[in-house]
């Protein structure tokens, strides 16, 4: 009996050990399956996000084509379009294209694309413009301009940093990303990013009610975004009119070419060529200073930076200028980099324009919120408080069209709540949509 009992006990121990082994193997297998499922869900979430990116690119290209046919620079579409971009079903999940709304847009999260032309271009901005950003003083703006390698700002940088350490060697080229500001001495991550560690206008928090899944609420104020919330390195638009046609260069066009612009008669064309022989155009706004040739011997019309000009009657009235402003330029380049879009820029960025304070910036925002977008630079003259001289100062820095967009898309697998976020910046051309940058963020 003792021998049988010992055998039974041994068998029982064997069963226990085998059970432990089996349980361990099953647990390991279950963990492997869960890992594979999570990996599979991440892949699916990634492709859901990519699907949203492709849809946004297709809609942007379609919208650009439709605007060219209808002769519009801006129609306000795709910036807040939940029907196209919020929780769009696809397969086992959804995708959402979203962005953070600025304070002047009401705050919160909206569903649509973001506009790079609504931001201040870090590579094109002057020291004066950079200094107008909250918390960015003249010493730092000089260091930034010096860092990008055009020689400006080096003396101020030396004075600012003193003899503690020599200034870093400038990049000698444009910033490739806004994040590269962190390479400039004495600029901190908090100044650049604020609370926006992913530089996408959102913060990631845990929503306990949603079983710990990540959500993207709006931040409490624009200041929480840091300088990056107002900056870009990618903004650029073609120098074309609303129909997509090249503008006539008033700086170099002959009288015949000038007369092709609707509103410019042969007599006005002759006056323009006579005026520019004496005074180089600084912006298209100088057209309102052109007087008849017989009055241009010592100068023409209002002063435009040349002392001693005699007063005269301009051949181009303010009303006529508004009608023709979209068809003329003073640039030889086919592309204008760093121009700020009056139809999409927020209060902070508008205040970086010369002579524009918060009151005037708010008046510009109110004018476009009334339902009438700016379809020509000349439309800005209709804004209360903006006179001829202010317009002349800001004309070289503005546009009313956008061709560069930021798309932030999040793909989500319903069953597990797995999410993947992709952000791209694209430029919409007449024949294609070019991707300028691409970034994936794991959640």
VEXDOMAR-421125 format. One record per residue (C-alpha): x, y, z; residue in one letter; residue number from 1. Coordinates in steps of 0.2 Angstrom, whole numbers, plus 5000, padded with zeros to 4 digits. Each point is the difference from the previous one (the first is absolute). Example, Ala and Ser with C-alpha at 12.3 -4.5 7.8 and 13.67 -1.06 7.14 Angstrom:
BEGIN
<rec <5062, 4978, 5039>, "a", 1>
<rec <5006, 5017, 4997>, "s", 2>
END
This chain:
BEGIN
<rec <5000, 5000, 5000>, "x", 1>
<rec <5014, 5012, 5004>, "x", 2>
<rec <5008, 4997, 4983>, "x", 3>
<rec <4984, 5003, 4991>, "x", 4>
<rec <4997, 5016, 5010>, "x", 5>
<rec <5018, 5006, 4996>, "x", 6>
<rec <4997, 4996, 4982>, "x", 7>
<rec <4983, 5010, 5000>, "x", 8>
<rec <5008, 5015, 5009>, "x", 9>
<rec <5014, 5000, 4987>, "x", 10>
<rec <4987, 4999, 4986>, "x", 11>
<rec <4990, 5014, 5008>, "x", 12>
<rec <5016, 5011, 5000>, "x", 13>
<rec <5004, 4996, 4982>, "x", 14>
<rec <4982, 5005, 4996>, "x", 15>
<rec <5003, 5016, 5009>, "x", 16>
<rec <5016, 5004, 4992>, "x", 17>
<rec <4993, 4996, 4983>, "x", 18>
<rec <4986, 5011, 5003>, "x", 19>
<rec <5011, 5014, 5005>, "x", 20>
<rec <5010, 4997, 4984>, "x", 21>
<rec <4984, 5000, 4990>, "x", 22>
<rec <4994, 5016, 5008>, "x", 23>
<rec <5016, 5008, 4997>, "x", 24>
<rec <5000, 4995, 4982>, "x", 25>
<rec <4982, 5006, 4998>, "x", 26>
<rec <5004, 5017, 5008>, "x", 27>
<rec <5015, 5002, 4989>, "x", 28>
<rec <4990, 4996, 4985>, "x", 29>
<rec <4987, 5012, 5005>, "x", 30>
<rec <5012, 5014, 5003>, "x", 31>
<rec <5008, 4996, 4983>, "x", 32>
<rec <4983, 5001, 4992>, "x", 33>
<rec <4996, 5016, 5009>, "x", 34>
<rec <5016, 5008, 4994>, "x", 35>
<rec <4997, 4994, 4982>, "x", 36>
<rec <4982, 5007, 5001>, "x", 37>
<rec <5006, 5017, 5007>, "x", 38>
<rec <5013, 5001, 4987>, "x", 39>
<rec <4987, 4996, 4987>, "x", 40>
<rec <4989, 5013, 5007>, "x", 41>
<rec <5014, 5013, 5000>, "x", 42>
<rec <5003, 4996, 4981>, "x", 43>
<rec <4981, 5002, 4997>, "x", 44>
<rec <4999, 5016, 5009>, "x", 45>
<rec <5015, 5006, 4990>, "x", 46>
<rec <4992, 4996, 4984>, "x", 47>
<rec <4984, 5008, 5006>, "x", 48>
<rec <5010, 5016, 5003>, "x", 49>
<rec <5008, 4999, 4983>, "x", 50>
<rec <4982, 4998, 4992>, "x", 51>
<rec <4995, 5016, 5009>, "x", 52>
<rec <5016, 5009, 4993>, "x", 53>
<rec <4996, 4995, 4982>, "x", 54>
<rec <4982, 5005, 5001>, "x", 55>
<rec <5005, 5017, 5007>, "x", 56>
<rec <5013, 5002, 4986>, "x", 57>
<rec <4987, 4995, 4987>, "x", 58>
<rec <4988, 5013, 5006>, "x", 59>
<rec <5013, 5014, 5001>, "x", 60>
<rec <5005, 4997, 4982>, "x", 61>
<rec <4981, 4999, 4995>, "x", 62>
<rec <4997, 5016, 5009>, "x", 63>
<rec <5015, 5009, 4993>, "x", 64>
<rec <4994, 4996, 4982>, "x", 65>
<rec <4982, 5006, 5004>, "x", 66>
<rec <5006, 5016, 5007>, "x", 67>
<rec <5011, 5003, 4984>, "x", 68>
<rec <4985, 4997, 4989>, "x", 69>
<rec <4989, 5012, 5010>, "x", 70>
<rec <5014, 5013, 5002>, "x", 71>
<rec <5001, 4999, 5019>, "x", 72>
<rec <5015, 5000, 5011>, "x", 73>
<rec <4991, 4994, 5016>, "x", 74>
<rec <4984, 4992, 5004>, "x", 75>
<rec <5002, 4995, 5018>, "x", 76>
<rec <4996, 4981, 4996>, "x", 77>
<rec <5010, 4985, 5007>, "x", 78>
<rec <5005, 5010, 5016>, "x", 79>
<rec <4986, 4994, 5010>, "x", 80>
<rec <4990, 4987, 4991>, "x", 81>
<rec <4994, 4986, 5013>, "x", 82>
<rec <4990, 4991, 4986>, "x", 83>
<rec <5016, 4997, 4990>, "x", 84>
<rec <5012, 4997, 5015>, "x", 85>
<rec <4993, 4995, 5016>, "x", 86>
<rec <4999, 4982, 5005>, "x", 87>
<rec <4999, 4993, 4982>, "x", 88>
<rec <4996, 4982, 4999>, "x", 89>
<rec <5012, 4989, 4991>, "x", 90>
<rec <5002, 4981, 5003>, "x", 91>
<rec <5002, 4996, 5018>, "x", 92>
<rec <5003, 5017, 5005>, "x", 93>
<rec <4999, 5019, 4997>, "x", 94>
<rec <5011, 5015, 4996>, "x", 95>
<rec <4999, 5018, 5005>, "x", 96>
<rec <5009, 5015, 4992>, "x", 97>
<rec <5001, 5013, 5014>, "x", 98>
<rec <5008, 5016, 5006>, "x", 99>
<rec <5000, 5012, 5014>, "x", 100>
<rec <4989, 5015, 4998>, "x", 101>
<rec <5008, 5017, 5005>, "x", 102>
<rec <4992, 5011, 5012>, "x", 103>
<rec <4993, 5011, 4986>, "x", 104>
<rec <4992, 4985, 4993>, "x", 105>
<rec <4992, 4996, 5016>, "x", 106>
<rec <5012, 4987, 5007>, "x", 107>
<rec <4998, 4982, 5002>, "x", 108>
<rec <5003, 4986, 4987>, "x", 109>
<rec <4993, 5002, 4982>, "x", 110>
<rec <5000, 4987, 4986>, "x", 111>
<rec <5010, 5005, 4985>, "x", 112>
<rec <5017, 5005, 4993>, "x", 113>
<rec <5012, 5014, 5007>, "x", 114>
<rec <5007, 5014, 4989>, "x", 115>
<rec <5019, 5003, 5000>, "x", 116>
<rec <4998, 5017, 4992>, "x", 117>
<rec <4991, 5005, 5016>, "x", 118>
<rec <5016, 4999, 5009>, "x", 119>
<rec <5016, 5011, 5000>, "x", 120>
<rec <5014, 4992, 4990>, "x", 121>
<rec <5015, 4998, 5011>, "x", 122>
<rec <5012, 5001, 4985>, "x", 123>
<rec <4992, 5016, 4992>, "x", 124>
<rec <4995, 5010, 5015>, "x", 125>
<rec <5009, 5016, 5005>, "x", 126>
<rec <5008, 5003, 5017>, "x", 127>
<rec <4986, 5013, 5003>, "x", 128>
<rec <4986, 4987, 4996>, "x", 129>
<rec <5008, 4987, 5011>, "x", 130>
<rec <5001, 5012, 5014>, "x", 131>
<rec <4981, 5002, 5000>, "x", 132>
<rec <4997, 4982, 5005>, "x", 133>
<rec <4996, 4999, 5019>, "x", 134>
<rec <5015, 4998, 5010>, "x", 135>
<rec <5013, 5001, 4986>, "x", 136>
<rec <5011, 5015, 5003>, "x", 137>
<rec <5012, 5009, 4988>, "x", 138>
<rec <5015, 4991, 5005>, "x", 139>
<rec <4993, 4983, 4997>, "x", 140>
<rec <4993, 5006, 4983>, "x", 141>
<rec <5017, 5006, 4995>, "x", 142>
<rec <5007, 4983, 5005>, "x", 143>
<rec <4987, 4991, 4990>, "x", 144>
<rec <5004, 5010, 4984>, "x", 145>
<rec <5018, 4998, 5003>, "x", 146>
<rec <4998, 4981, 5002>, "x", 147>
<rec <4992, 4998, 4983>, "x", 148>
<rec <5016, 5007, 4993>, "x", 149>
<rec <4997, 5016, 4991>, "x", 150>
<rec <5012, 5010, 5012>, "x", 151>
<rec <4987, 5010, 5009>, "x", 152>
<rec <4999, 5000, 5018>, "x", 153>
<rec <5018, 4994, 5004>, "x", 154>
<rec <5005, 5016, 5009>, "x", 155>
<rec <4984, 5000, 5010>, "x", 156>
<rec <5003, 4982, 5004>, "x", 157>
<rec <5018, 5004, 5007>, "x", 158>
<rec <4993, 5014, 5011>, "x", 159>
<rec <4986, 4989, 5006>, "x", 160>
<rec <5011, 4985, 5005>, "x", 161>
<rec <5015, 5010, 5005>, "x", 162>
<rec <5017, 4992, 5002>, "x", 163>
<rec <4993, 4985, 5010>, "x", 164>
<rec <5000, 4989, 4984>, "x", 165>
<rec <5003, 5004, 4982>, "x", 166>
<rec <4984, 4999, 4989>, "x", 167>
<rec <4997, 4984, 4991>, "x", 168>
<rec <5005, 4999, 4982>, "x", 169>
<rec <4984, 5005, 4990>, "x", 170>
<rec <4992, 4987, 4989>, "x", 171>
<rec <5003, 5010, 4984>, "x", 172>
<rec <4984, 4994, 4993>, "x", 173>
<rec <4981, 5000, 5004>, "x", 174>
<rec <4992, 4991, 5014>, "x", 175>
<rec <4993, 4983, 4994>, "x", 176>
<rec <4988, 4998, 5015>, "x", 177>
<rec <4993, 5012, 5013>, "x", 178>
<rec <5008, 4988, 5013>, "x", 179>
<rec <5017, 5005, 4994>, "x", 180>
<rec <4998, 5016, 5010>, "x", 181>
<rec <5006, 4990, 5015>, "x", 182>
<rec <5017, 5000, 4992>, "x", 183>
<rec <5001, 5019, 5003>, "x", 184>
<rec <5008, 5005, 5016>, "x", 185>
<rec <4989, 5004, 5015>, "x", 186>
<rec <4984, 4995, 4992>, "x", 187>
<rec <4991, 4987, 5010>, "x", 188>
<rec <4988, 4986, 4996>, "x", 189>
<rec <4986, 5008, 5010>, "x", 190>
<rec <5002, 5016, 4990>, "x", 191>
<rec <4999, 4991, 4983>, "x", 192>
<rec <4987, 4986, 5004>, "x", 193>
<rec <4991, 5006, 5016>, "x", 194>
<rec <4989, 4986, 5005>, "x", 195>
<rec <4999, 4993, 4982>, "x", 196>
<rec <5014, 4987, 5001>, "x", 197>
<rec <4995, 4993, 4983>, "x", 198>
<rec <4999, 5017, 4991>, "x", 199>
<rec <4983, 4996, 4993>, "x", 200>
<rec <4989, 5012, 5010>, "x", 201>
<rec <4994, 4987, 5012>, "x", 202>
<rec <5004, 4992, 5016>, "x", 203>
<rec <4998, 4981, 5004>, "x", 204>
<rec <4990, 4996, 5016>, "x", 205>
<rec <4993, 4984, 5007>, "x", 206>
<rec <4981, 5000, 5000>, "x", 207>
<rec <4995, 4988, 5014>, "x", 208>
<rec <4982, 4999, 4994>, "x", 209>
<rec <5007, 4993, 4983>, "x", 210>
<rec <5009, 4986, 5009>, "x", 211>
<rec <5017, 5009, 4999>, "x", 212>
<rec <5000, 5004, 4982>, "x", 213>
<rec <5008, 5016, 4994>, "x", 214>
<rec <4990, 5015, 4995>, "x", 215>
<rec <5005, 5017, 4993>, "x", 216>
<rec <4992, 5015, 5009>, "x", 217>
<rec <5004, 5018, 4996>, "x", 218>
<rec <5012, 5009, 5011>, "x", 219>
<rec <4995, 5014, 5012>, "x", 220>
<rec <5007, 5014, 4990>, "x", 221>
<rec <5011, 5004, 4984>, "x", 222>
<rec <5015, 5003, 5012>, "x", 223>
<rec <5000, 4982, 5005>, "x", 224>
<rec <5006, 4996, 4982>, "x", 225>
<rec <5016, 5009, 5001>, "x", 226>
<rec <5008, 5009, 4986>, "x", 227>
<rec <4997, 4985, 4989>, "x", 228>
<rec <4982, 5003, 5000>, "x", 229>
<rec <5003, 5016, 4989>, "x", 230>
<rec <5015, 4994, 4990>, "x", 231>
<rec <5003, 4990, 4984>, "x", 232>
<rec <5015, 4996, 4988>, "x", 233>
<rec <4989, 4995, 4985>, "x", 234>
<rec <4988, 5014, 4995>, "x", 235>
<rec <5001, 5005, 4982>, "x", 236>
<rec <4988, 5004, 4986>, "x", 237>
<rec <5001, 5002, 4982>, "x", 238>
<rec <4999, 5018, 4994>, "x", 239>
<rec <4984, 4998, 4990>, "x", 240>
<rec <4983, 5008, 5000>, "x", 241>
<rec <4984, 4992, 5006>, "x", 242>
<rec <4998, 4991, 4983>, "x", 243>
<rec <5017, 4993, 5001>, "x", 244>
<rec <5008, 5011, 4987>, "x", 245>
<rec <5017, 5009, 5002>, "x", 246>
<rec <4999, 5018, 5006>, "x", 247>
<rec <5007, 5014, 4990>, "x", 248>
<rec <5016, 5007, 5007>, "x", 249>
<rec <4998, 5019, 5001>, "x", 250>
<rec <5019, 5001, 5003>, "x", 251>
<rec <5005, 4994, 4983>, "x", 252>
<rec <4985, 4998, 4989>, "x", 253>
<rec <4999, 5012, 4985>, "x", 254>
<rec <4985, 5011, 4996>, "x", 255>
<rec <4992, 4986, 4989>, "x", 256>
<rec <5001, 4987, 5013>, "x", 257>
<rec <4994, 5012, 5013>, "x", 258>
<rec <4985, 5005, 4990>, "x", 259>
<rec <4994, 4981, 5000>, "x", 260>
<rec <4995, 5002, 5018>, "x", 261>
<rec <4982, 5004, 5002>, "x", 262>
<rec <4998, 5018, 5005>, "x", 263>
<rec <5017, 5006, 4994>, "x", 264>
<rec <4998, 5011, 4985>, "x", 265>
<rec <5014, 5005, 4988>, "x", 266>
<rec <5001, 5017, 5008>, "x", 267>
<rec <5001, 4992, 5017>, "x", 268>
<rec <5013, 4988, 4994>, "x", 269>
<rec <5011, 5014, 4993>, "x", 270>
<rec <4998, 5009, 5017>, "x", 271>
<rec <5006, 4984, 5009>, "x", 272>
<rec <5016, 4998, 4989>, "x", 273>
<rec <5004, 5019, 5002>, "x", 274>
<rec <4998, 4999, 5019>, "x", 275>
<rec <5011, 4984, 5002>, "x", 276>
<rec <5014, 5009, 4990>, "x", 277>
<rec <5001, 5012, 5015>, "x", 278>
<rec <4994, 4989, 5015>, "x", 279>
<rec <5002, 4981, 5001>, "x", 280>
<rec <4984, 4992, 5006>, "x", 281>
<rec <5002, 4993, 5018>, "x", 282>
<rec <4983, 4992, 5000>, "x", 283>
<rec <4985, 4999, 4989>, "x", 284>
<rec <4992, 5013, 5011>, "x", 285>
<rec <5012, 5013, 4992>, "x", 286>
<rec <4988, 5000, 4985>, "x", 287>
<rec <4989, 5011, 5009>, "x", 288>
<rec <5014, 5013, 5000>, "x", 289>
<rec <5002, 5000, 4981>, "x", 290>
<rec <4995, 5017, 4993>, "x", 291>
<rec <4999, 5005, 4981>, "x", 292>
<rec <5017, 5001, 4991>, "x", 293>
<rec <5000, 5019, 4999>, "x", 294>
<rec <4999, 5001, 5019>, "x", 295>
<rec <5014, 4987, 5003>, "x", 296>
<rec <5015, 5011, 4996>, "x", 297>
<rec <5005, 5003, 5018>, "x", 298>
<rec <4989, 4986, 5007>, "x", 299>
<rec <4983, 4993, 5000>, "x", 300>
<rec <4985, 5001, 5012>, "x", 301>
<rec <5003, 4995, 5018>, "x", 302>
<rec <5017, 4998, 5007>, "x", 303>
<rec <5006, 4982, 4999>, "x", 304>
<rec <5016, 5001, 5009>, "x", 305>
<rec <5008, 5014, 4989>, "x", 306>
<rec <5000, 5017, 5008>, "x", 307>
<rec <4995, 5015, 4990>, "x", 308>
<rec <4987, 4992, 4989>, "x", 309>
<rec <4986, 5012, 4995>, "x", 310>
<rec <4982, 4996, 5003>, "x", 311>
<rec <4990, 4995, 4985>, "x", 312>
<rec <4984, 4991, 4995>, "x", 313>
<rec <5002, 4981, 4999>, "x", 314>
<rec <4995, 4992, 4984>, "x", 315>
<rec <4995, 4984, 5010>, "x", 316>
<rec <4987, 5003, 5013>, "x", 317>
<rec <4997, 4989, 5015>, "x", 318>
<rec <4985, 4992, 4992>, "x", 319>
<rec <5009, 4996, 4984>, "x", 320>
<rec <5015, 4994, 5010>, "x", 321>
<rec <4989, 4988, 5009>, "x", 322>
<rec <4993, 4993, 4983>, "x", 323>
<rec <5018, 4997, 4993>, "x", 324>
<rec <5010, 4996, 5015>, "x", 325>
<rec <4998, 4981, 4998>, "x", 326>
<rec <5007, 5001, 4982>, "x", 327>
<rec <5017, 5009, 5003>, "x", 328>
<rec <5016, 4996, 5010>, "x", 329>
<rec <5017, 5007, 5002>, "x", 330>
<rec <5009, 4983, 5002>, "x", 331>
<rec <5010, 4992, 4987>, "x", 332>
<rec <4999, 4983, 5009>, "x", 333>
<rec <4985, 4989, 4996>, "x", 334>
<rec <4998, 4995, 5018>, "x", 335>
<rec <4999, 5011, 5016>, "x", 336>
<rec <5006, 4992, 5016>, "x", 337>
<rec <4994, 5006, 5017>, "x", 338>
<rec <4985, 5010, 4995>, "x", 339>
<rec <4987, 5000, 5013>, "x", 340>
<rec <4982, 4996, 4995>, "x", 341>
<rec <4988, 5013, 5006>, "x", 342>
<rec <4985, 4988, 4999>, "x", 343>
<rec <5008, 4987, 5012>, "x", 344>
<rec <5013, 5008, 5011>, "x", 345>
<rec <4996, 5003, 5018>, "x", 346>
<rec <5001, 5015, 5012>, "x", 347>
<rec <5018, 4996, 5005>, "x", 348>
<rec <5007, 4998, 4982>, "x", 349>
<rec <4990, 5015, 4993>, "x", 350>
<rec <5008, 5011, 5014>, "x", 351>
<rec <5018, 4995, 4993>, "x", 352>
<rec <4996, 5011, 4984>, "x", 353>
<rec <5007, 5017, 5000>, "x", 354>
<rec <4989, 5014, 5008>, "x", 355>
<rec <4986, 4987, 5005>, "x", 356>
<rec <4995, 5000, 5018>, "x", 357>
<rec <4987, 4989, 5009>, "x", 358>
<rec <4986, 5012, 4995>, "x", 359>
<rec <5004, 5000, 4982>, "x", 360>
<rec <5003, 4981, 5000>, "x", 361>
<rec <4983, 4997, 5008>, "x", 362>
<rec <4992, 5011, 4987>, "x", 363>
<rec <5008, 4989, 4986>, "x", 364>
<rec <4993, 4985, 5008>, "x", 365>
<rec <4983, 5007, 5003>, "x", 366>
<rec <5000, 5005, 4981>, "x", 367>
<rec <5003, 4983, 4994>, "x", 368>
<rec <4988, 4992, 5013>, "x", 369>
<rec <4986, 5011, 4993>, "x", 370>
<rec <4999, 4987, 4986>, "x", 371>
<rec <5010, 5010, 4987>, "x", 372>
<rec <5017, 4992, 4998>, "x", 373>
<rec <5015, 5011, 4993>, "x", 374>
<rec <5001, 4995, 4981>, "x", 375>
<rec <5013, 5013, 4996>, "x", 376>
<rec <5013, 5009, 5010>, "x", 377>
<rec <4992, 5016, 4996>, "x", 378>
<rec <4984, 4994, 5010>, "x", 379>
<rec <5010, 5004, 5015>, "x", 380>
<rec <4997, 5019, 4997>, "x", 381>
<rec <4982, 4997, 5005>, "x", 382>
<rec <5005, 4996, 5018>, "x", 383>
<rec <4996, 5014, 5012>, "x", 384>
<rec <5015, 5008, 5007>, "x", 385>
<rec <5012, 4994, 4986>, "x", 386>
<rec <5006, 5015, 4990>, "x", 387>
<rec <5010, 5001, 4984>, "x", 388>
<rec <5017, 5002, 5009>, "x", 389>
<rec <4997, 4985, 5011>, "x", 390>
<rec <4995, 4990, 4985>, "x", 391>
<rec <5016, 5005, 4991>, "x", 392>
<rec <5010, 4994, 5015>, "x", 393>
<rec <4992, 4983, 5001>, "x", 394>
<rec <4997, 4996, 4982>, "x", 395>
<rec <5016, 4991, 4997>, "x", 396>
<rec <4996, 4988, 5014>, "x", 397>
<rec <4983, 4994, 4996>, "x", 398>
<rec <4990, 4988, 4989>, "x", 399>
<rec <4982, 4995, 4999>, "x", 400>
<rec <5002, 4982, 4994>, "x", 401>
<rec <5008, 4984, 5007>, "x", 402>
<rec <5008, 4986, 4992>, "x", 403>
<rec <5009, 4992, 5015>, "x", 404>
<rec <4990, 4990, 5013>, "x", 405>
<rec <5003, 4990, 5016>, "x", 406>
<rec <4990, 4984, 5001>, "x", 407>
<rec <4999, 4991, 5017>, "x", 408>
<rec <4991, 4984, 4999>, "x", 409>
<rec <4996, 4987, 5013>, "x", 410>
<rec <4995, 4982, 4996>, "x", 411>
<rec <4991, 4989, 5013>, "x", 412>
<rec <4996, 4982, 5001>, "x", 413>
<rec <4983, 4998, 5009>, "x", 414>
<rec <5002, 4983, 5008>, "x", 415>
<rec <5015, 5005, 5010>, "x", 416>
<rec <5001, 5019, 4999>, "x", 417>
<rec <5017, 4999, 4993>, "x", 418>
<rec <5005, 5017, 4992>, "x", 419>
<rec <5013, 5006, 4988>, "x", 420>
<rec <5003, 5018, 4995>, "x", 421>
<rec <5009, 5007, 4985>, "x", 422>
<rec <5004, 5018, 4995>, "x", 423>
<rec <5005, 5005, 4983>, "x", 424>
<rec <5003, 5017, 4992>, "x", 425>
<rec <4995, 5001, 4981>, "x", 426>
<rec <5001, 5013, 4986>, "x", 427>
<rec <4985, 5000, 4988>, "x", 428>
<rec <5006, 5004, 4982>, "x", 429>
<rec <4991, 5002, 4984>, "x", 430>
<rec <5004, 4982, 4995>, "x", 431>
<rec <5004, 4990, 5016>, "x", 432>
<rec <5001, 5000, 5019>, "x", 433>
<rec <5018, 5000, 5007>, "x", 434>
<rec <5004, 4993, 5017>, "x", 435>
<rec <5012, 5012, 5009>, "x", 436>
<rec <5002, 4991, 5017>, "x", 437>
<rec <4993, 4984, 5008>, "x", 438>
<rec <4999, 4995, 5018>, "x", 439>
<rec <4993, 4985, 5010>, "x", 440>
<rec <4996, 5001, 5019>, "x", 441>
<rec <4996, 4985, 5010>, "x", 442>
<rec <4987, 5002, 5013>, "x", 443>
END
